[in-house]
Amino acid sequence: MTRTRLVATALATSTVLLLGACGSDGDADTAAPSTSTDSPTATDAPTTPAPTKTSTTKEPSPTATTKEPAVKPGTYIDYEAVDEDGITIAAVSDTSKLSGAPLDFKTFIAASIAKQSADGVEGCTEAPRITVTQLDTGGWARGGYSAPGCGGSAVLWAKSGGAWTQAWTGQSLVDCATLERYDFPSRLAGSTCDAGGDSRPYSN
């Protein structure tokens, strides 16, 4: 009986030791940090460079190339300095010669020459012409109407109510009332005007 008990006790003890050893291995596997070099770390992880801004050139709109350049208001242009007779407009396309002129003035002159060409001048075989001699982009211009072989007349144009109009035309001194009404600058209108048949100084 004594030997049998010793054997049973020895077996029980061995079982306990084996189970304890297995439990230790499991805890060690769980607690020990991984030392594998195959796992990516914060320093080993591939980095993607931050996107950089690239400058792009904006394509001009289809109308940008045909748009008229901005014209500074109040600019004085003396076309007689370009040509002693000023700029002669005999056809709508000739308005392109009015360098520095605002688009609305070119459009106004183009419409005027188109109408005169369509109407003609009584007794004249040659097509009528418009000459522009001075322009103030603030809203005033000076020139003349003519038909080769039939004479012509001086003319003043002014921008009134947002649109260009013929302010005066004739072959004599401009009346003071017209110059004052449209506030013509004297460098374009001249230094004298007609006041009821008498000339008097004009300054503006």
LUMMARMI-774900 format. One record per residue (C-alpha): z, y, x; residue in three letters. Coordinates in Angstrom, 3 decimals. Each point is the difference from the previous one (the first is absolute). Layout:
BEGIN
<site><w>Z</w><v>Y</v><u>X</u><rest>Ala</rest></site>
...
***
This chain:
BEGIN
<site><w>0.000</w><v>0.000</v><u>0.000</u><rest>Met</rest></site>
<site><w>0.760</w><v>2.367</v><u>2.806</u><rest>Thr</rest></site>
<site><w>-3.348</w><v>-0.569</v><u>1.647</u><rest>Arg</rest></site>
<site><w>-1.831</w><v>0.513</v><u>-3.259</u><rest>Thr</rest></site>
<site><w>1.710</w><v>3.303</v><u>-0.595</u><rest>Arg</rest></site>
<site><w>-0.826</w><v>1.188</v><u>3.545</u><rest>Leu</rest></site>
<site><w>-3.691</w><v>-0.787</v><u>-0.522</u><rest>Val</rest></site>
<site><w>-0.050</w><v>1.846</v><u>-3.356</u><rest>Ala</rest></site>
<site><w>1.773</w><v>2.952</v><u>1.501</u><rest>Thr</rest></site>
<site><w>-2.441</w><v>0.115</v><u>2.926</u><rest>Ala</rest></site>
<site><w>-3.005</w><v>-0.066</v><u>-2.374</u><rest>Leu</rest></site>
<site><w>1.436</w><v>2.763</v><u>-2.142</u><rest>Ala</rest></site>
<site><w>0.657</w><v>2.136</v><u>3.043</u><rest>Thr</rest></site>
<site><w>-3.577</w><v>-0.536</v><u>1.292</u><rest>Ser</rest></site>
<site><w>-1.421</w><v>0.990</v><u>-3.363</u><rest>Thr</rest></site>
<site><w>2.021</w><v>3.197</v><u>-0.046</u><rest>Val</rest></site>
<site><w>-1.103</w><v>0.881</v><u>3.530</u><rest>Leu</rest></site>
<site><w>-3.657</w><v>-0.637</v><u>-0.808</u><rest>Leu</rest></site>
<site><w>0.151</w><v>2.121</v><u>-3.155</u><rest>Leu</rest></site>
<site><w>1.760</w><v>2.778</v><u>1.907</u><rest>Gly</rest></site>
<site><w>-2.689</w><v>-0.075</v><u>2.648</u><rest>Ala</rest></site>
<site><w>-2.775</w><v>0.224</v><u>-2.621</u><rest>Cys</rest></site>
<site><w>1.728</w><v>2.930</v><u>-1.651</u><rest>Gly</rest></site>
<site><w>0.240</w><v>1.832</v><u>3.307</u><rest>Ser</rest></site>
<site><w>-3.710</w><v>-0.440</v><u>0.663</u><rest>Asp</rest></site>
<site><w>-0.863</w><v>1.421</v><u>-3.415</u><rest>Gly</rest></site>
<site><w>2.198</w><v>3.061</v><u>0.489</u><rest>Asp</rest></site>
<site><w>-1.432</w><v>0.624</v><u>3.431</u><rest>Ala</rest></site>
<site><w>-3.561</w><v>-0.133</v><u>-1.337</u><rest>Asp</rest></site>
<site><w>0.860</w><v>2.447</v><u>-2.742</u><rest>Thr</rest></site>
<site><w>1.972</w><v>2.500</v><u>2.060</u><rest>Ala</rest></site>
<site><w>-2.051</w><v>0.026</v><u>3.171</u><rest>Ala</rest></site>
<site><w>-2.615</w><v>2.765</v><u>0.113</u><rest>Pro</rest></site>
<site><w>-3.609</w><v>-0.994</v><u>0.362</u><rest>Ser</rest></site>
<site><w>-1.244</w><v>0.243</v><u>3.569</u><rest>Thr</rest></site>
<site><w>-3.593</w><v>-0.952</v><u>-0.780</u><rest>Ser</rest></site>
<site><w>-2.507</w><v>2.345</v><u>1.632</u><rest>Thr</rest></site>
<site><w>-2.535</w><v>-0.841</v><u>-2.704</u><rest>Asp</rest></site>
<site><w>1.750</w><v>2.125</v><u>-2.632</u><rest>Ser</rest></site>
<site><w>-1.212</w><v>3.657</v><u>-0.132</u><rest>Pro</rest></site>
<site><w>2.606</w><v>2.615</v><u>0.767</u><rest>Thr</rest></site>
<site><w>0.044</w><v>3.720</v><u>-0.678</u><rest>Ala</rest></site>
<site><w>-1.409</w><v>0.666</v><u>3.455</u><rest>Thr</rest></site>
<site><w>-2.552</w><v>-2.805</v><u>-0.112</u><rest>Asp</rest></site>
<site><w>-1.384</w><v>0.842</v><u>-3.450</u><rest>Ala</rest></site>
<site><w>-3.530</w><v>1.414</v><u>0.144</u><rest>Pro</rest></site>
<site><w>-0.140</w><v>3.710</v><u>-0.633</u><rest>Thr</rest></site>
<site><w>-2.714</w><v>1.780</v><u>-1.937</u><rest>Thr</rest></site>
<site><w>-0.762</w><v>3.522</v><u>1.265</u><rest>Pro</rest></site>
<site><w>0.644</w><v>2.744</v><u>-2.522</u><rest>Ala</rest></site>
<site><w>-3.185</w><v>1.286</v><u>-1.597</u><rest>Pro</rest></site>
<site><w>-1.197</w><v>3.228</v><u>1.522</u><rest>Thr</rest></site>
<site><w>-1.682</w><v>2.832</v><u>-1.855</u><rest>Lys</rest></site>
<site><w>-3.591</w><v>0.494</v><u>0.945</u><rest>Thr</rest></site>
<site><w>-1.742</w><v>3.259</v><u>-0.593</u><rest>Ser</rest></site>
<site><w>-2.900</w><v>-0.249</v><u>-2.364</u><rest>Thr</rest></site>
<site><w>-2.753</w><v>2.497</v><u>-0.520</u><rest>Thr</rest></site>
<site><w>-0.426</w><v>0.899</v><u>-3.640</u><rest>Lys</rest></site>
<site><w>-3.579</w><v>-0.266</v><u>-1.100</u><rest>Glu</rest></site>
<site><w>-1.298</w><v>3.231</v><u>-1.513</u><rest>Pro</rest></site>
<site><w>-0.783</w><v>-0.090</v><u>-3.668</u><rest>Ser</rest></site>
<site><w>-3.683</w><v>0.047</v><u>-0.939</u><rest>Pro</rest></site>
<site><w>0.308</w><v>3.594</v><u>-1.155</u><rest>Thr</rest></site>
<site><w>1.772</w><v>1.242</v><u>3.130</u><rest>Ala</rest></site>
<site><w>-3.253</w><v>0.424</v><u>1.929</u><rest>Thr</rest></site>
<site><w>-1.602</w><v>2.090</v><u>-2.716</u><rest>Thr</rest></site>
<site><w>2.975</w><v>2.188</v><u>-0.741</u><rest>Lys</rest></site>
<site><w>-0.403</w><v>3.646</v><u>0.923</u><rest>Glu</rest></site>
<site><w>2.367</w><v>1.235</v><u>2.704</u><rest>Pro</rest></site>
<site><w>2.774</w><v>2.272</v><u>-1.182</u><rest>Ala</rest></site>
<site><w>-0.865</w><v>3.701</v><u>0.175</u><rest>Val</rest></site>
<site><w>2.700</w><v>2.478</v><u>0.923</u><rest>Lys</rest></site>
<site><w>0.282</w><v>2.702</v><u>-2.693</u><rest>Pro</rest></site>
<site><w>-0.729</w><v>3.548</v><u>1.142</u><rest>Gly</rest></site>
<site><w>-2.385</w><v>-0.924</v><u>2.818</u><rest>Thr</rest></site>
<site><w>-2.736</w><v>2.602</v><u>0.513</u><rest>Tyr</rest></site>
<site><w>-3.432</w><v>-1.323</v><u>0.954</u><rest>Ile</rest></site>
<site><w>-2.829</w><v>2.299</v><u>1.056</u><rest>Asp</rest></site>
<site><w>-3.221</w><v>-1.979</v><u>-0.390</u><rest>Tyr</rest></site>
<site><w>-2.015</w><v>2.933</v><u>1.376</u><rest>Glu</rest></site>
<site><w>1.616</w><v>-0.814</v><u>3.343</u><rest>Ala</rest></site>
<site><w>-1.673</w><v>-3.417</v><u>-0.236</u><rest>Val</rest></site>
<site><w>-3.324</w><v>1.337</v><u>-1.257</u><rest>Asp</rest></site>
<site><w>-0.756</w><v>3.714</v><u>-0.314</u><rest>Glu</rest></site>
<site><w>-1.269</w><v>-0.570</v><u>-3.543</u><rest>Asp</rest></site>
<site><w>2.917</w><v>-2.215</v><u>-1.032</u><rest>Gly</rest></site>
<site><w>-0.379</w><v>-3.510</v><u>-1.396</u><rest>Ile</rest></site>
<site><w>-3.060</w><v>-0.433</v><u>-2.209</u><rest>Thr</rest></site>
<site><w>0.260</w><v>-2.506</v><u>-2.839</u><rest>Ile</rest></site>
<site><w>-3.386</w><v>-1.058</v><u>-1.374</u><rest>Ala</rest></site>
<site><w>1.050</w><v>-3.454</v><u>-1.242</u><rest>Ala</rest></site>
<site><w>3.210</w><v>-1.749</v><u>-1.012</u><rest>Val</rest></site>
<site><w>0.095</w><v>-1.897</v><u>3.319</u><rest>Ser</rest></site>
<site><w>0.091</w><v>3.308</v><u>1.907</u><rest>Asp</rest></site>
<site><w>3.622</w><v>0.536</v><u>-1.050</u><rest>Thr</rest></site>
<site><w>0.933</w><v>-2.312</v><u>2.893</u><rest>Ser</rest></site>
<site><w>-0.790</w><v>2.975</v><u>2.272</u><rest>Lys</rest></site>
<site><w>3.005</w><v>1.864</v><u>-1.410</u><rest>Leu</rest></site>
<site><w>2.317</w><v>-1.152</v><u>2.757</u><rest>Ser</rest></site>
<site><w>3.676</w><v>0.583</v><u>-0.778</u><rest>Gly</rest></site>
<site><w>-0.612</w><v>0.773</v><u>-3.666</u><rest>Ala</rest></site>
<site><w>2.188</w><v>-1.696</v><u>-2.621</u><rest>Pro</rest></site>
<site><w>-1.602</w><v>-2.777</v><u>-2.006</u><rest>Leu</rest></site>
<site><w>0.289</w><v>1.879</v><u>-3.297</u><rest>Asp</rest></site>
<site><w>-1.955</w><v>2.944</v><u>1.439</u><rest>Phe</rest></site>
<site><w>-2.747</w><v>-2.307</v><u>1.274</u><rest>Lys</rest></site>
<site><w>-0.137</w><v>-1.633</v><u>-3.417</u><rest>Thr</rest></site>
<site><w>-0.241</w><v>3.404</v><u>-1.695</u><rest>Phe</rest></site>
<site><w>-2.850</w><v>1.162</v><u>2.271</u><rest>Ile</rest></site>
<site><w>-1.785</w><v>-3.340</v><u>-0.434</u><rest>Ala</rest></site>
<site><w>0.127</w><v>0.372</v><u>-3.781</u><rest>Ala</rest></site>
<site><w>-1.223</w><v>3.606</v><u>0.248</u><rest>Ser</rest></site>
<site><w>-3.036</w><v>-0.809</v><u>2.151</u><rest>Ile</rest></site>
<site><w>-0.842</w><v>-3.010</v><u>-2.200</u><rest>Ala</rest></site>
<site><w>0.006</w><v>2.215</v><u>-3.105</u><rest>Lys</rest></site>
<site><w>-2.046</w><v>2.770</v><u>1.633</u><rest>Gln</rest></site>
<site><w>-2.524</w><v>-2.507</v><u>1.315</u><rest>Ser</rest></site>
<site><w>-0.351</w><v>-1.506</v><u>-3.463</u><rest>Ala</rest></site>
<site><w>-0.323</w><v>3.403</v><u>-1.715</u><rest>Asp</rest></site>
<site><w>-2.147</w><v>1.619</v><u>2.672</u><rest>Gly</rest></site>
<site><w>-0.478</w><v>3.751</v><u>0.392</u><rest>Val</rest></site>
<site><w>-2.465</w><v>1.689</v><u>-2.301</u><rest>Glu</rest></site>
<site><w>-3.125</w><v>1.137</v><u>1.829</u><rest>Gly</rest></site>
<site><w>0.941</w><v>-1.849</v><u>3.226</u><rest>Cys</rest></site>
<site><w>-1.748</w><v>-3.067</v><u>1.322</u><rest>Thr</rest></site>
<site><w>2.560</w><v>-0.736</v><u>2.724</u><rest>Glu</rest></site>
<site><w>3.258</w><v>-1.818</v><u>-0.722</u><rest>Ala</rest></site>
<site><w>3.118</w><v>2.194</v><u>-0.175</u><rest>Pro</rest></site>
<site><w>2.617</w><v>-0.033</v><u>2.723</u><rest>Arg</rest></site>
<site><w>3.687</w><v>0.761</v><u>0.387</u><rest>Ile</rest></site>
<site><w>1.396</w><v>1.452</v><u>3.190</u><rest>Thr</rest></site>
<site><w>3.692</w><v>-0.159</v><u>0.920</u><rest>Val</rest></site>
<site><w>1.030</w><v>2.555</v><u>2.610</u><rest>Thr</rest></site>
<site><w>3.815</w><v>0.078</v><u>-0.118</u><rest>Gln</rest></site>
<site><w>2.677</w><v>-2.230</v><u>-1.473</u><rest>Leu</rest></site>
<site><w>3.751</w><v>0.295</v><u>-0.335</u><rest>Asp</rest></site>
<site><w>1.371</w><v>-3.444</v><u>-0.886</u><rest>Thr</rest></site>
<site><w>2.741</w><v>1.734</v><u>-1.984</u><rest>Gly</rest></site>
<site><w>-2.600</w><v>0.424</v><u>-2.767</u><rest>Gly</rest></site>
<site><w>-2.674</w><v>2.627</v><u>0.830</u><rest>Trp</rest></site>
<site><w>-3.547</w><v>-0.049</v><u>1.341</u><rest>Ala</rest></site>
<site><w>-2.957</w><v>2.320</v><u>0.538</u><rest>Arg</rest></site>
<site><w>-3.721</w><v>-0.649</v><u>0.179</u><rest>Gly</rest></site>
<site><w>-3.230</w><v>0.573</v><u>-1.863</u><rest>Gly</rest></site>
<site><w>-2.633</w><v>-1.333</v><u>-2.364</u><rest>Tyr</rest></site>
<site><w>-3.673</w><v>0.182</v><u>0.959</u><rest>Ser</rest></site>
<site><w>-3.461</w><v>-1.347</v><u>-0.636</u><rest>Ala</rest></site>
<site><w>-2.558</w><v>0.364</v><u>2.797</u><rest>Pro</rest></site>
<site><w>-2.436</w><v>2.794</v><u>-0.847</u><rest>Gly</rest></site>
<site><w>2.040</w><v>1.111</v><u>-3.012</u><rest>Cys</rest></site>
<site><w>3.024</w><v>1.692</v><u>1.526</u><rest>Gly</rest></site>
<site><w>3.634</w><v>-0.773</v><u>-0.708</u><rest>Gly</rest></site>
<site><w>3.485</w><v>1.350</v><u>-0.545</u><rest>Ser</rest></site>
<site><w>3.447</w><v>-0.104</v><u>1.543</u><rest>Ala</rest></site>
<site><w>2.685</w><v>-2.158</v><u>-1.614</u><rest>Val</rest></site>
<site><w>3.764</w><v>-0.457</v><u>0.113</u><rest>Leu</rest></site>
<site><w>1.693</w><v>-3.216</v><u>-1.047</u><rest>Trp</rest></site>
<site><w>3.681</w><v>-0.450</v><u>-0.752</u><rest>Ala</rest></site>
<site><w>2.298</w><v>-2.819</v><u>-1.008</u><rest>Lys</rest></site>
<site><w>1.614</w><v>0.880</v><u>-3.292</u><rest>Ser</rest></site>
<site><w>2.104</w><v>-2.256</v><u>-2.208</u><rest>Gly</rest></site>
<site><w>-0.480</w><v>-2.851</v><u>2.465</u><rest>Gly</rest></site>
<site><w>-3.816</w><v>0.144</v><u>-0.076</u><rest>Ala</rest></site>
<site><w>-2.674</w><v>1.895</v><u>1.934</u><rest>Trp</rest></site>
<site><w>-2.036</w><v>2.591</v><u>-1.867</u><rest>Thr</rest></site>
<site><w>-2.512</w><v>2.761</v><u>0.656</u><rest>Gln</rest></site>
<site><w>2.101</w><v>3.168</v><u>0.101</u><rest>Ala</rest></site>
<site><w>-2.810</w><v>2.490</v><u>0.564</u><rest>Trp</rest></site>
<site><w>-3.677</w><v>0.241</v><u>0.890</u><rest>Thr</rest></site>
<site><w>-2.212</w><v>3.033</v><u>0.579</u><rest>Gly</rest></site>
<site><w>-1.813</w><v>2.214</v><u>2.475</u><rest>Gln</rest></site>
<site><w>2.491</w><v>2.844</v><u>0.152</u><rest>Ser</rest></site>
<site><w>3.573</w><v>0.643</v><u>1.104</u><rest>Leu</rest></site>
<site><w>2.515</w><v>-2.368</v><u>-1.592</u><rest>Val</rest></site>
<site><w>2.159</w><v>1.638</v><u>-2.656</u><rest>Asp</rest></site>
<site><w>3.658</w><v>0.425</v><u>0.893</u><rest>Cys</rest></site>
<site><w>1.182</w><v>-1.533</v><u>-3.272</u><rest>Ala</rest></site>
<site><w>-1.605</w><v>-3.349</v><u>0.854</u><rest>Thr</rest></site>
<site><w>1.515</w><v>-0.078</v><u>3.478</u><rest>Leu</rest></site>
<site><w>3.426</w><v>0.821</v><u>-1.386</u><rest>Glu</rest></site>
<site><w>-0.293</w><v>-2.470</v><u>-2.865</u><rest>Arg</rest></site>
<site><w>-0.701</w><v>-2.901</v><u>2.352</u><rest>Tyr</rest></site>
<site><w>2.177</w><v>1.369</v><u>2.808</u><rest>Asp</rest></site>
<site><w>-2.830</w><v>-0.208</v><u>2.525</u><rest>Phe</rest></site>
<site><w>1.052</w><v>0.328</v><u>3.653</u><rest>Pro</rest></site>
<site><w>-1.659</w><v>3.059</v><u>1.527</u><rest>Ser</rest></site>
<site><w>-1.167</w><v>-1.875</v><u>3.104</u><rest>Arg</rest></site>
<site><w>-2.360</w><v>-1.840</v><u>-2.346</u><rest>Leu</rest></site>
<site><w>-0.658</w><v>2.603</v><u>-2.706</u><rest>Ala</rest></site>
<site><w>-0.385</w><v>3.000</v><u>2.297</u><rest>Gly</rest></site>
<site><w>1.912</w><v>3.227</v><u>0.473</u><rest>Ser</rest></site>
<site><w>-1.520</w><v>2.004</v><u>-2.863</u><rest>Thr</rest></site>
<site><w>-0.626</w><v>-0.569</v><u>-3.693</u><rest>Cys</rest></site>
<site><w>-1.537</w><v>1.813</v><u>-2.951</u><rest>Asp</rest></site>
<site><w>2.380</w><v>1.894</v><u>-2.292</u><rest>Ala</rest></site>
<site><w>-2.030</w><v>1.314</v><u>-2.915</u><rest>Gly</rest></site>
<site><w>-2.958</w><v>1.065</v><u>2.131</u><rest>Gly</rest></site>
<site><w>2.123</w><v>1.241</v><u>2.904</u><rest>Asp</rest></site>
<site><w>0.783</w><v>-2.072</v><u>3.052</u><rest>Ser</rest></site>
<site><w>3.586</w><v>-0.204</v><u>1.083</u><rest>Arg</rest></site>
<site><w>1.826</w><v>-1.924</v><u>2.777</u><rest>Pro</rest></site>
<site><w>1.021</w><v>-3.553</v><u>-0.772</u><rest>Tyr</rest></site>
<site><w>2.724</w><v>-1.784</v><u>1.905</u><rest>Ser</rest></site>
<site><w>1.611</w><v>-3.356</v><u>-0.724</u><rest>Asn</rest></site>
***
